[in-house]
């Protein structure tokens, strides 16, 4: 039978191995986070899940800490944007000069930094004319006197547009010219009750972009109606009011801010809780 001293000895040995394993695990996680874009706060993005609208421009956000309140000298800065899966760079800025000799052809004449803001800690990149193949994970790496770091931005690509409304007799029609992925369409009355007196048709072009026409029957003059268009990336809430011979409309866009899709329709509160910002378009037709 083992003595009390032996039991204590082997117990301490086990505790040492357990503690060593925990330390190794913590260090491994720390290094992995840094390798995947963690930067101990030196480099950061205030929008890690942007959504680019096909054919339009999008900004990939990247900020870095400066060593002084007055900013950094651009002659001491290096900024590199890369995309996961590509060996060439997306964009490179080094010591006050743009260096695109190693740029991937996919991004030729489509990228730029905001040169006037770089010294103040802004390494964000403008990507023009967003294409479907632009979707993916981008890495912003900054080397500055204040420190070095890398952060990641996951660009998602969609197509969305504000619907156009027209009113004929007692029918209100909404037409969406370009949506991707294919959306759901729902109509609500002024009290946010779901209206079932509607018909929606979808049409896809050769690029897979969806156009829809949705008609709401038996509308009442001087009432307001809400048309909600939503997929897992973008949600448009259009409120239309029919008055005499004209329709006044306002459209609010909201965007998914995480990898997980938001809960889709129907829902009483028309602005999803999983979104962080929106913008609206006012129309009078």
Rosetta silent file (secondary structure, phi, psi, omega in degrees, C-alpha in Angstrom):
SEQUENCE: XXXXXXXXXXXXXXXXXXXXXXXXXXXXXXXXXXXXXXXXXXXXXXXXXXXXXXXXXXXXXXXXXXXXXXXXXXXXXXXXXXXXXXXXXXXXXXXXXXXXXXXXXXXXXXXXXXXXXXXXXXXXXXXXXXXXXXXXXXXXXXXXXXXXXXXXXXXXXXXXXXXXXXXXXXXXXXXXXXXXXXXXXXXXXXXXXXXXXXXXXXXXXXXXXXXXXXXXXXXXXXXXXXXXXXXXXXXXXXXXXXXXXXXXXXXXXXXXXXXXXXXXXXXXXXXXXXXXXXXXXXXXX
SCORE:     score description
SCORE:     0.000 S_00000001
   1 L     0.000  135.781 -178.056    0.000    0.000    0.000 S_00000001
   2 L   -69.333  142.583  178.953    1.329    3.434   -0.944 S_00000001
   3 L   -77.085  166.906  178.760    2.348    5.688    1.930 S_00000001
   4 H   -61.660  -37.978  179.753    0.819    9.107    2.521 S_00000001
   5 H   -64.305  -39.829  178.537    4.008   10.760    1.288 S_00000001
   6 H   -65.597  -39.631  179.609    3.900    8.823   -2.006 S_00000001
   7 H   -62.934  -44.040  179.206    0.272    9.787   -2.553 S_00000001
   8 H   -63.740  -41.385 -179.249    1.092   13.455   -1.988 S_00000001
   9 H   -60.580  -51.766 -178.550    4.134   13.220   -4.295 S_00000001
  10 H   -68.096  -31.482  175.187    2.237   11.662   -7.202 S_00000001
  11 H   -62.841  -40.476  178.025   -0.676   14.056   -6.649 S_00000001
  12 H   -66.172  -39.405  177.856    1.698   17.005   -7.047 S_00000001
  13 H   -59.404  -44.995  179.566    3.155   15.449  -10.225 S_00000001
  14 H   -62.298  -42.593 -179.933   -0.357   15.156  -11.714 S_00000001
  15 H   -63.836  -37.334  178.056   -1.148   18.763  -10.780 S_00000001
  16 H   -63.991  -44.061  179.399    2.077   19.963  -12.438 S_00000001
  17 H   -64.881  -39.699  178.738    1.204   18.155  -15.686 S_00000001
  18 H   -64.009  -44.948  179.453   -2.350   19.535  -15.622 S_00000001
  19 H   -62.733  -41.489  178.874   -1.094   23.083  -15.053 S_00000001
  20 H   -62.944  -39.945  178.563    1.485   22.724  -17.836 S_00000001
  21 H   -63.643  -40.428  178.266   -1.224   21.505  -20.201 S_00000001
  22 H   -64.802  -40.399  178.757   -3.432   24.479  -19.391 S_00000001
  23 H   -63.179  -43.785  178.805   -0.558   26.905  -19.992 S_00000001
  24 H   -61.847  -41.942  179.599    0.202   25.291  -23.368 S_00000001
  25 H   -62.835  -44.446 -179.706   -3.493   25.457  -24.320 S_00000001
  26 H   -62.841  -43.995  178.741   -3.739   29.159  -23.387 S_00000001
  27 H   -63.727  -39.137 -179.754   -0.586   29.998  -25.353 S_00000001
  28 H   -63.768  -43.789  179.208   -1.818   28.021  -28.376 S_00000001
  29 H   -64.189  -40.639  179.926   -5.146   29.863  -28.401 S_00000001
  30 H   -61.530  -46.499  179.599   -3.358   33.205  -28.040 S_00000001
  31 H   -66.678  -36.592 -179.823   -1.050   32.520  -30.983 S_00000001
  32 H   -64.854  -41.972  179.113   -3.920   31.182  -33.085 S_00000001
  33 H   -62.089  -42.179  178.572   -5.962   34.332  -32.493 S_00000001
  34 H   -64.324  -39.026 -179.802   -3.027   36.497  -33.515 S_00000001
  35 H   -68.718  -26.563 -178.329   -2.492   34.411  -36.633 S_00000001
  36 L   -94.673    9.565  174.961   -6.172   34.727  -37.579 S_00000001
  37 L   123.468   -2.757  176.697   -6.258   38.477  -37.306 S_00000001
  38 L   -72.091  145.756 -174.432   -5.957   39.288  -33.621 S_00000001
  39 L  -144.014   20.793  178.243   -3.690   42.238  -32.985 S_00000001
  40 L    53.678   30.542  175.617   -3.940   43.065  -29.273 S_00000001
  41 L    87.135   -5.555  179.684   -5.860   46.228  -30.169 S_00000001
  42 L   -70.384  -42.529  179.478   -3.205   47.735  -32.468 S_00000001
  43 E  -123.411  135.915 -176.160   -5.233   47.055  -35.637 S_00000001
  44 E  -153.502  157.555  175.153   -9.003   46.748  -35.680 S_00000001
  45 L  -120.700  134.226  178.075  -12.040   46.945  -37.954 S_00000001
  46 L   -89.146    3.022  174.088  -15.287   48.599  -36.884 S_00000001
  47 L  -148.084   90.329 -175.017  -17.219   46.537  -39.449 S_00000001
  48 L   -82.206  -11.397 -178.464  -15.964   42.966  -39.661 S_00000001
  49 L  -129.960   58.643 -179.136  -18.926   41.687  -41.710 S_00000001
  50 L   -68.926  157.851  176.235  -19.604   44.295  -44.441 S_00000001
  51 E  -121.397  119.065  177.975  -22.054   43.628  -47.264 S_00000001
  52 E   -92.941  137.216  177.872  -21.161   44.847  -50.733 S_00000001
  53 E   -89.511  122.327 -176.165  -23.897   45.670  -53.240 S_00000001
  54 L   -48.518  129.304  177.862  -23.105   44.096  -56.633 S_00000001
  55 L    85.032   -7.792  179.448  -21.793   46.676  -59.081 S_00000001
  56 L  -112.266 -179.198 -176.868  -21.348   49.346  -56.418 S_00000001
  57 L   -96.216  154.036  177.231  -18.466   50.347  -54.127 S_00000001
  58 E  -141.717  147.881  177.278  -17.780   49.103  -50.605 S_00000001
  59 E  -105.548  126.382  172.868  -15.335   50.156  -47.886 S_00000001
  60 E   -94.779  113.919 -171.139  -13.409   47.496  -45.968 S_00000001
  61 L   -77.842  137.481  174.603  -12.753   49.088  -42.598 S_00000001
  62 L  -156.393  124.039  179.127   -9.334   48.996  -40.923 S_00000001
  63 E  -123.779  152.482  175.486   -8.010   51.293  -38.180 S_00000001
  64 E  -140.658  152.231 -179.793   -4.706   51.318  -36.318 S_00000001
  65 L   -74.718  139.320  176.547   -3.383   53.091  -33.249 S_00000001
  66 L  -100.931  155.999 -175.885   -0.985   55.962  -33.817 S_00000001
  67 L   -77.620  -20.819  179.309    1.970   56.713  -31.580 S_00000001
  68 L  -134.997  161.750  178.473    1.022   60.393  -31.145 S_00000001
  69 L   -64.844  -26.449 -179.138   -2.159   62.453  -31.122 S_00000001
  70 L   -84.019   -2.982  176.781   -0.991   64.208  -34.277 S_00000001
  71 L    99.628 -175.870 -178.387   -0.755   60.890  -36.145 S_00000001
  72 L  -103.923  153.534  169.901    1.977   58.925  -37.868 S_00000001
  73 L   -77.499  125.527 -177.309    4.402   59.926  -40.587 S_00000001
  74 H   -64.374  -17.955  178.748    3.364   58.012  -43.698 S_00000001
  75 H   -71.492   -9.231 -179.605    7.052   57.504  -44.539 S_00000001
  76 H  -112.901    9.637 -174.670    7.190   55.051  -41.636 S_00000001
  77 L  -108.189  145.803  171.288    4.029   53.101  -42.437 S_00000001
  78 E  -133.007  126.298 -180.000    3.402   49.855  -44.268 S_00000001
  79 E  -128.033  127.010  179.237   -0.164   48.694  -45.056 S_00000001
  80 E  -130.570  128.359  172.921   -0.970   45.464  -46.858 S_00000001
  81 E  -106.699  129.973  176.738   -4.370   44.077  -47.786 S_00000001
  82 E  -130.657  160.572  177.791   -4.594   40.390  -48.722 S_00000001
  83 E  -119.794  134.734 -179.281   -7.466   38.014  -49.467 S_00000001
  84 L   -57.573  129.663  178.707   -7.666   34.493  -48.110 S_00000001
  85 L    96.656   -8.750  179.404   -6.854   31.974  -50.816 S_00000001
  86 L  -113.022  136.525  179.936   -4.862   34.375  -53.022 S_00000001
  87 L   -81.534  -34.482  178.954   -1.070   34.502  -53.056 S_00000001
  88 L   -79.010  163.090 -179.448   -0.833   38.001  -54.541 S_00000001
  89 E   -80.990  158.932  171.293   -1.758   41.112  -52.572 S_00000001
  90 E   -86.065  -41.817  179.434   -4.986   43.063  -52.950 S_00000001
  91 E  -160.803  142.954  176.586   -3.268   46.370  -52.167 S_00000001
  92 E  -138.955  133.706  177.282    0.062   47.451  -50.702 S_00000001
  93 E  -127.103  125.167 -175.357    1.200   50.815  -49.377 S_00000001
  94 E  -139.175  117.255  174.627    4.773   51.147  -48.153 S_00000001
  95 L    52.700   48.925  174.484    6.539   54.232  -46.765 S_00000001
  96 L    85.719    3.416 -177.224    4.382   56.783  -48.536 S_00000001
  97 E  -132.826  143.330  175.391    4.163   54.990  -51.892 S_00000001
  98 E   -80.336  133.058 -179.975    1.665   52.610  -53.504 S_00000001
  99 L  -126.822  103.364 -173.920    3.238   49.300  -54.559 S_00000001
 100 L  -117.236   18.542 -179.619    1.023   47.200  -56.834 S_00000001
 101 L   -65.324  -26.538 -179.658    3.574   45.095  -58.737 S_00000001
 102 L  -106.006   21.112 -178.188    2.368   42.012  -56.812 S_00000001
 103 E   -76.021  139.399  175.327   -1.335   42.869  -57.000 S_00000001
 104 L   -65.704  134.061 -177.183   -3.782   40.154  -58.012 S_00000001
 105 H   -57.442  -24.531  179.673   -5.261   41.004  -61.468 S_00000001
 106 H   -58.551  -26.466 -173.660   -8.770   40.625  -60.033 S_00000001
 107 H  -109.638   11.271 -179.032   -8.329   43.942  -58.224 S_00000001
 108 L   -59.619  127.132  177.920   -6.583   45.987  -60.907 S_00000001
 109 L    62.635   21.411 -177.997   -7.868   49.599  -60.931 S_00000001
 110 L  -123.862   -0.296 -176.363  -10.500   48.733  -58.324 S_00000001
 111 E  -128.713  150.773  173.119   -8.803   49.438  -54.989 S_00000001
 112 E  -164.126  155.229  171.430   -7.437   52.431  -53.141 S_00000001
 113 E   -97.637  170.234  177.714   -6.709   53.714  -49.628 S_00000001
 114 L   -95.895   89.842 -168.670   -7.746   57.095  -48.276 S_00000001
 115 H   -56.221  -36.776 -177.903   -4.348   58.758  -48.524 S_00000001
 116 H   -71.016  -16.502 -175.616   -5.291   61.873  -46.542 S_00000001
 117 H  -106.760   -5.948 -175.646   -6.443   59.748  -43.594 S_00000001
 118 H   -60.704  -46.046 -178.412   -3.633   57.188  -43.391 S_00000001
 119 H   -61.196  -22.760  179.442   -1.482   59.251  -41.031 S_00000001
 120 H   -89.904    5.101  176.563   -4.409   59.512  -38.654 S_00000001
 121 L   101.207   16.888 -179.157   -4.747   55.756  -38.318 S_00000001
 122 E  -106.889  110.527  177.620   -7.114   54.931  -41.180 S_00000001
 123 L  -110.150   18.711 -178.256   -6.020   51.957  -43.305 S_00000001
 124 L   -62.759  149.342 -177.655   -9.492   51.294  -44.755 S_00000001
 125 E  -118.843  133.494  173.505   -9.668   50.198  -48.385 S_00000001
 126 E   -89.104  125.987  175.991  -12.205   51.220  -51.021 S_00000001
 127 E  -113.454  116.942 -176.011  -13.198   48.363  -53.334 S_00000001
 128 L   -89.134  153.597  171.326  -14.968   49.548  -56.490 S_00000001
 129 L    48.900   64.950 -174.649  -17.567   47.763  -58.603 S_00000001
 130 L   -57.613  134.161  178.540  -18.130   44.816  -56.281 S_00000001
 131 L  -117.013  161.136 -178.235  -18.247   41.423  -57.987 S_00000001
 132 H   -60.064  -37.739 -177.201  -19.499   38.081  -56.739 S_00000001
 133 H   -74.211   -5.068  176.262  -15.975   36.630  -56.644 S_00000001
 134 H   -75.172  -17.025 -177.762  -14.883   39.428  -54.285 S_00000001
 135 L   -60.578  139.274  178.231  -16.693   37.683  -51.442 S_00000001
 136 E   149.157 -171.254 -177.268  -14.385   36.242  -48.806 S_00000001
 137 E   -96.281  128.819  178.182  -12.027   37.002  -45.918 S_00000001
 138 E  -113.636  148.207  179.409   -9.609   39.931  -46.231 S_00000001
 139 E  -120.641  127.422  176.567   -6.640   40.688  -43.981 S_00000001
 140 E  -105.352  115.897 -179.702   -5.437   44.193  -43.182 S_00000001
 141 E  -114.389  131.747 -178.794   -1.839   44.242  -41.913 S_00000001
 142 E  -126.512  133.223  173.609   -0.209   47.410  -40.592 S_00000001
 143 E  -121.321  111.330 -175.403    3.404   47.969  -39.608 S_00000001
 144 E  -138.315  163.455  176.824    3.858   51.323  -37.853 S_00000001
 145 L   -56.263  -29.742 -179.187    6.089   52.876  -35.176 S_00000001
 146 L   -76.600  -12.783 -179.023    3.197   52.471  -32.733 S_00000001
 147 E   143.185  171.527 -179.860    3.096   48.709  -33.330 S_00000001
 148 E  -123.303  152.678  178.702    2.215   46.022  -35.834 S_00000001
 149 E  -176.167  170.171  179.991   -0.893   43.927  -36.232 S_00000001
 150 E  -139.254  139.831  173.683   -3.408   42.241  -38.502 S_00000001
 151 E  -134.332  157.781 -176.594   -7.185   42.118  -38.472 S_00000001
 152 E  -111.022  149.732  176.534   -9.673   40.315  -40.687 S_00000001
 153 E  -132.526  126.891 -178.378  -12.760   41.530  -42.553 S_00000001
 154 E  -101.973  101.691 -178.709  -15.306   39.093  -43.985 S_00000001
 155 E   -83.336  126.744  173.199  -16.883   40.632  -47.093 S_00000001
 156 E  -111.398  146.832 -174.460  -20.273   39.278  -48.117 S_00000001
 157 E  -117.537  133.772  178.572  -21.807   40.130  -51.478 S_00000001
 158 E  -143.044  175.675  170.605  -25.479   40.729  -52.216 S_00000001
 159 E  -130.361  131.657 -179.468  -27.696   42.673  -54.601 S_00000001
 160 L  -154.172  150.572  179.840  -30.431   44.934  -53.293 S_00000001
 161 L  -154.665  153.149  177.373  -32.450   47.940  -54.403 S_00000001
 162 L   -70.327  136.647  179.691  -35.377   50.012  -53.159 S_00000001
 163 L   -71.574  153.973  173.586  -38.668   48.871  -54.701 S_00000001
 164 E  -104.188  137.441 -175.695  -40.656   51.082  -57.039 S_00000001
 165 E  -111.202  148.132  169.252  -44.361   51.447  -56.349 S_00000001
 166 E  -146.034  154.385 -174.835  -47.352   52.091  -58.556 S_00000001
 167 E  -128.987  123.981  178.127  -51.047   52.198  -57.841 S_00000001
 168 E  -131.516  120.723 -177.418  -53.814   51.191  -60.259 S_00000001
 169 L    55.753 -113.262 -178.839  -57.443   51.149  -59.115 S_00000001
 170 L  -112.539   22.613 -178.003  -57.330   49.253  -55.785 S_00000001
 171 E  -117.943  128.485  176.489  -54.028   47.450  -56.368 S_00000001
 172 E  -106.850  124.600 -175.955  -50.646   48.571  -55.001 S_00000001
 173 E  -117.261  134.911  174.803  -47.641   47.053  -56.771 S_00000001
 174 E  -115.928  132.426  178.537  -44.010   46.957  -55.634 S_00000001
 175 E  -122.569  123.202  176.553  -41.252   46.026  -58.085 S_00000001
 176 E  -104.548  120.246 -171.146  -37.736   45.144  -56.964 S_00000001
 177 E   -79.382  -34.346 -175.349  -35.243   45.313  -59.829 S_00000001
 178 E  -149.720  113.931  176.898  -32.223   43.496  -58.376 S_00000001
 179 E  -137.899  138.578  173.777  -31.993   41.165  -55.385 S_00000001
 180 E  -156.378  133.995   -9.649  -29.567   38.405  -54.454 S_00000001
 181 L   -61.458  169.529 -179.041  -29.986   36.000  -52.780 S_00000001
 182 L   -56.386  130.347 -175.705  -33.661   35.590  -53.667 S_00000001
 183 L   -93.769  168.161  164.618  -35.732   37.401  -51.012 S_00000001
 184 E   -95.484  149.229 -179.649  -38.994   36.778  -49.224 S_00000001
 185 E  -127.368  132.225 -177.796  -41.684   39.447  -49.677 S_00000001
 186 E  -140.160  144.910  177.336  -44.364   40.279  -47.126 S_00000001
 187 E  -113.287  140.493  175.722  -47.024   42.990  -46.812 S_00000001
 188 E  -126.627  152.971  173.904  -48.265   44.550  -43.549 S_00000001
 189 L   -87.962 -172.004 -174.680  -51.049   46.992  -42.814 S_00000001
 190 L   -65.434  -20.314  178.633  -50.688   50.159  -40.731 S_00000001
 191 L  -100.129   14.867  179.333  -50.947   48.078  -37.524 S_00000001
 192 L    66.982   23.066  173.423  -48.243   45.610  -38.660 S_00000001
 193 L   -84.088  139.634 -179.549  -50.782   42.864  -39.340 S_00000001
 194 E   -69.672  132.961  178.173  -49.806   40.464  -42.135 S_00000001
 195 E  -104.305  126.555 -177.212  -51.854   40.913  -45.314 S_00000001
 196 L   -97.738   -1.357 -177.746  -52.527   37.782  -47.349 S_00000001
 197 L   -86.796   53.951 -178.032  -54.204   39.515  -50.306 S_00000001
 198 E  -136.599  155.487  176.360  -50.982   39.676  -52.324 S_00000001
 199 E  -132.528  133.060 -177.777  -49.323   37.876  -55.215 S_00000001
 200 E  -127.110  130.758  176.820  -45.569   37.869  -55.860 S_00000001
 201 E  -117.435  141.645 -178.929  -43.739   36.717  -58.989 S_00000001
 202 E  -118.058  142.947  179.709  -39.962   36.214  -59.248 S_00000001
 203 E  -135.984  128.256 -179.903  -37.772   36.385  -62.350 S_00000001
 204 E  -107.417  137.562  174.867  -34.073   35.458  -62.511 S_00000001
 205 L   -90.430 -176.643 -175.184  -31.624   36.742  -65.109 S_00000001
 206 L   -65.002  -21.982  179.784  -28.611   34.843  -66.479 S_00000001
 207 L   -90.224    0.328  179.505  -26.436   36.083  -63.580 S_00000001
 208 L    85.328    9.059  178.477  -28.860   34.735  -60.987 S_00000001
 209 L   -82.522  135.754 -175.071  -30.116   38.168  -59.923 S_00000001
 210 E   -97.371  133.944  168.213  -33.780   38.172  -58.929 S_00000001
 211 E  -113.476  139.927  179.864  -36.417   40.701  -60.006 S_00000001
 212 E  -132.255  154.038  172.017  -39.809   40.532  -58.345 S_00000001
 213 E  -129.741  121.072 -177.966  -43.251   42.060  -58.781 S_00000001
 214 E  -124.341  125.490 -176.153  -45.564   41.942  -55.774 S_00000001
 215 E  -116.689  131.256  177.533  -49.151   43.181  -55.930 S_00000001
 216 E  -106.914  123.820 -175.176  -51.395   43.916  -52.961 S_00000001
 217 L   -90.309  156.858  170.416  -55.125   43.770  -53.703 S_00000001
 218 L    57.778   49.688  177.325  -57.999   45.780  -52.263 S_00000001
 219 L   -82.198  162.278 -177.575  -56.058   48.664  -50.750 S_00000001
 220 L  -112.577  135.070  178.729  -57.800   51.633  -49.149 S_00000001
 221 L   -57.775  141.453  177.673  -57.206   55.255  -50.104 S_00000001
 222 L    68.539   15.217  174.184  -55.184   57.343  -47.600 S_00000001
 223 L  -101.752  162.204  177.711  -53.912   54.250  -45.804 S_00000001
 224 E  -110.552  144.505 -179.810  -50.300   53.206  -45.309 S_00000001
 225 E  -134.362  149.727 -179.011  -48.848   49.809  -46.201 S_00000001
 226 E  -118.723  127.557  174.683  -45.473   48.203  -45.531 S_00000001
 227 E  -108.559  120.475 -179.868  -43.651   45.937  -47.963 S_00000001
 228 E  -107.186  125.752  179.125  -40.830   43.926  -46.362 S_00000001
 229 E  -119.994  123.635 -172.079  -38.174   42.386  -48.613 S_00000001
 230 E  -152.723  135.709  163.127  -35.624   40.203  -46.872 S_00000001
 231 L  -122.383 -167.680 -174.208  -32.989   37.527  -47.321 S_00000001
 232 L   -77.196   -3.169  179.911  -30.387   36.408  -44.777 S_00000001
 233 L  -111.275  -41.802 -172.088  -28.117   39.381  -45.590 S_00000001
 234 E  -130.377  145.182  175.930  -30.293   42.409  -46.322 S_00000001
 235 E  -132.338  127.348  175.955  -33.704   43.614  -45.237 S_00000001
 236 E  -113.852  129.504  176.992  -35.632   46.437  -46.894 S_00000001
 237 E  -117.026  110.766 -177.344  -38.691   47.932  -45.196 S_00000001
 238 E  -111.337  122.594  178.888  -40.720   50.132  -47.551 S_00000001
 239 E  -106.825  122.905 -176.944  -43.646   52.130  -46.224 S_00000001
 240 E  -119.844  133.836  177.745  -46.054   53.401  -48.862 S_00000001
 241 E  -120.526  125.104 -178.815  -48.939   55.809  -48.337 S_00000001
 242 E   -94.902  118.450 -179.999  -51.582   56.232  -51.042 S_00000001
 243 E  -133.543  118.942  178.181  -53.003   59.749  -51.223 S_00000001
 244 L    52.792 -109.297 -176.156  -55.272   60.969  -53.992 S_00000001
 245 L  -111.055   13.559 -178.376  -53.236   60.465  -57.178 S_00000001
 246 E  -133.598  161.447  177.841  -49.792   59.976  -55.672 S_00000001
 247 E  -122.958  124.628  172.924  -47.819   57.511  -53.568 S_00000001
 248 E  -104.028  133.140 -175.960  -45.266   58.646  -50.993 S_00000001
 249 E  -134.532  152.125  170.099  -42.759   55.995  -49.918 S_00000001
 250 E  -136.050  135.432 -179.075  -39.780   55.604  -47.634 S_00000001
 251 E  -119.715  127.559  176.687  -37.417   52.621  -47.704 S_00000001
 252 E  -108.884  131.375  174.911  -35.172   51.591  -44.815 S_00000001
 253 E  -106.209  139.158  171.975  -32.312   49.133  -45.358 S_00000001
 254 E  -134.517  154.190 -169.831  -30.803   47.057  -42.556 S_00000001
 255 E  -131.415  141.953  175.292  -27.976   44.550  -42.755 S_00000001
 256 E   -64.525  134.053 -176.693  -26.957   41.385  -40.967 S_00000001
 257 L  -109.706   11.272 -179.817  -23.896   42.112  -38.838 S_00000001
 258 L  -143.264  170.473 -178.732  -22.804   38.542  -38.037 S_00000001
 259 L   -66.836  -35.192 -179.123  -22.144   35.240  -39.748 S_00000001
 260 L   -74.384  133.304 -179.082  -25.384   33.768  -38.409 S_00000001
 261 L   -70.441  149.058  176.237  -28.449   34.764  -40.481 S_00000001
 262 L   -72.424  165.842  175.981  -31.209   36.749  -38.750 S_00000001
 263 L   -68.211  128.976 -176.905  -34.663   35.293  -38.158 S_00000001
 264 L   -84.204  178.586 -174.553  -36.620   35.668  -41.379 S_00000001
 265 L   -63.279  160.517   -3.153  -40.172   36.826  -41.863 S_00000001
 266 L   -87.531  160.547  174.273  -42.783   37.157  -40.551 S_00000001
 267 L  -157.918  146.529 -173.071  -42.139   39.309  -37.483 S_00000001
 268 L   -72.356  -41.456 -179.542  -44.063   42.178  -35.952 S_00000001
 269 L   -85.882  116.581 -166.553  -41.127   44.529  -35.459 S_00000001
 270 L   -76.992  -16.702  175.999  -40.003   45.389  -38.939 S_00000001
 271 L  -102.651  117.804 -173.465  -36.394   46.360  -38.113 S_00000001
 272 L   -64.176  142.110 -179.062  -34.409   43.269  -37.161 S_00000001
 273 L   -73.386  -15.163 -177.548  -32.662   43.337  -33.790 S_00000001
 274 L   -86.745    6.942 -178.800  -29.568   41.704  -35.291 S_00000001
 275 E  -108.598  152.718 -174.340  -28.695   44.765  -37.345 S_00000001
 276 E  -110.553  -13.602 -179.091  -26.572   47.696  -36.271 S_00000001
 277 E  -157.995  162.332  177.549  -27.356   50.381  -38.815 S_00000001
 278 E  -152.945  163.892  169.816  -29.741   51.357  -41.610 S_00000001
 279 E  -138.563  161.124 -175.441  -30.317   54.028  -44.174 S_00000001
 280 E  -130.727  156.254  178.679  -33.476   55.166  -45.876 S_00000001
 281 E  -124.635  130.742  178.969  -34.592   56.422  -49.258 S_00000001
 282 E  -104.118  133.997  179.782  -37.535   58.768  -49.711 S_00000001
 283 E  -132.013  148.243  172.830  -39.557   58.644  -52.896 S_00000001
 284 E  -134.671  114.510 -176.304  -42.587   60.520  -54.152 S_00000001
 285 L  -120.946    0.000    0.000  -44.259   59.103  -57.222 S_00000001
